[in-house]
Amino acid sequence: GNSVTQMEGPVTLSEEAFLTINCTYTATGYPSLFWYVQYPGEGLQLLLKATKADDKGSNKGFEATYRKETTSFHLEKGSVQVSDSAVYFCALSDRGDYKLSFGAGTTVTVRA
Amino acid sequence: GAGVSQSPSNKVTEKGKDVELRCDPISGHTALYWYRQSLGQGLEFLIYFQGNSAPDKSGLPSDRFSAERTGGSVSTLTIQRTQQEDSAVYLCASSLVGDRGDEQFFGPGTRLTVL
């Protein structure tokens, strides 16, 4: 079956620090990969996505590259802000499928 | 343009009672999904609708759970004879066509507490 494994949190960083959240996946087909973010008190929203190998998704200074050879989709941001404090979820949707399979979520707190 | 809306935002009920949760998807979205977010289980898929049909109900945890969608729009998730383990945030999402690359747009969720 399909599954997503992402690094355990919580992660606490200082402003302007570099953020990496590791995500690896197992899929039977050729999935699309997503990062969703949940800000405090808000609903889940798409942060970025990639639908084929070597694609790079980017948004709000965040980036993730679809690596088929390592089955990974790690999220990175070069300089975080306090407003980036949120829970980040890695997810996949497989070919012929439509539902999202989510990782456990990583809570990120950025301190001024 | 309105996003996905859900009601109620909070629901407290007693064990054994039935509850109905409502989802209004984005207009024009043919695909609709229900997920559940709980502390122990993370985010779990429950059911998927394409139009008014539910081709995938594989995530419904028991026969106490059912859902319907009418007019290709509003969906209702019903939980009968609620149990304490049903306490969770129930999320609804919609997408344009239900393709694997589609962005799913999530509602704010209904927080269900079963006493």
HADDOCK unambig.tbl for C-alpha pairs under 7 A between the chains (distance, minus, plus):
assign (segid A and resid 32 and name CA) (segid B and resid 100 and name CA) 6.29 0.50 0.50
assign (segid A and resid 32 and name CA) (segid B and resid 101 and name CA) 5.71 0.50 0.50
assign (segid A and resid 42 and name CA) (segid B and resid 108 and name CA) 6.54 0.50 0.50
assign (segid A and resid 43 and name CA) (segid B and resid 106 and name CA) 6.48 0.50 0.50
assign (segid A and resid 43 and name CA) (segid B and resid 107 and name CA) 6.17 0.50 0.50
assign (segid A and resid 43 and name CA) (segid B and resid 108 and name CA) 4.58 0.50 0.50
assign (segid A and resid 44 and name CA) (segid B and resid 106 and name CA) 5.79 0.50 0.50
assign (segid A and resid 45 and name CA) (segid B and resid 105 and name CA) 6.69 0.50 0.50
assign (segid A and resid 45 and name CA) (segid B and resid 106 and name CA) 6.61 0.50 0.50
assign (segid A and resid 51 and name CA) (segid B and resid 101 and name CA) 6.18 0.50 0.50
assign (segid A and resid 93 and name CA) (segid B and resid 100 and name CA) 5.30 0.50 0.50
assign (segid A and resid 94 and name CA) (segid B and resid 100 and name CA) 6.07 0.50 0.50
assign (segid A and resid 95 and name CA) (segid B and resid 100 and name CA) 5.94 0.50 0.50
assign (segid A and resid 97 and name CA) (segid B and resid 100 and name CA) 6.09 0.50 0.50
assign (segid A and resid 98 and name CA) (segid B and resid 98 and name CA) 5.66 0.50 0.50
assign (segid A and resid 98 and name CA) (segid B and resid 99 and name CA) 5.82 0.50 0.50
assign (segid A and resid 98 and name CA) (segid B and resid 100 and name CA) 4.96 0.50 0.50
assign (segid A and resid 99 and name CA) (segid B and resid 45 and name CA) 6.83 0.50 0.50
assign (segid A and resid 102 and name CA) (segid B and resid 43 and name CA) 6.18 0.50 0.50
assign (segid A and resid 104 and name CA) (segid B and resid 42 and name CA) 5.53 0.50 0.50
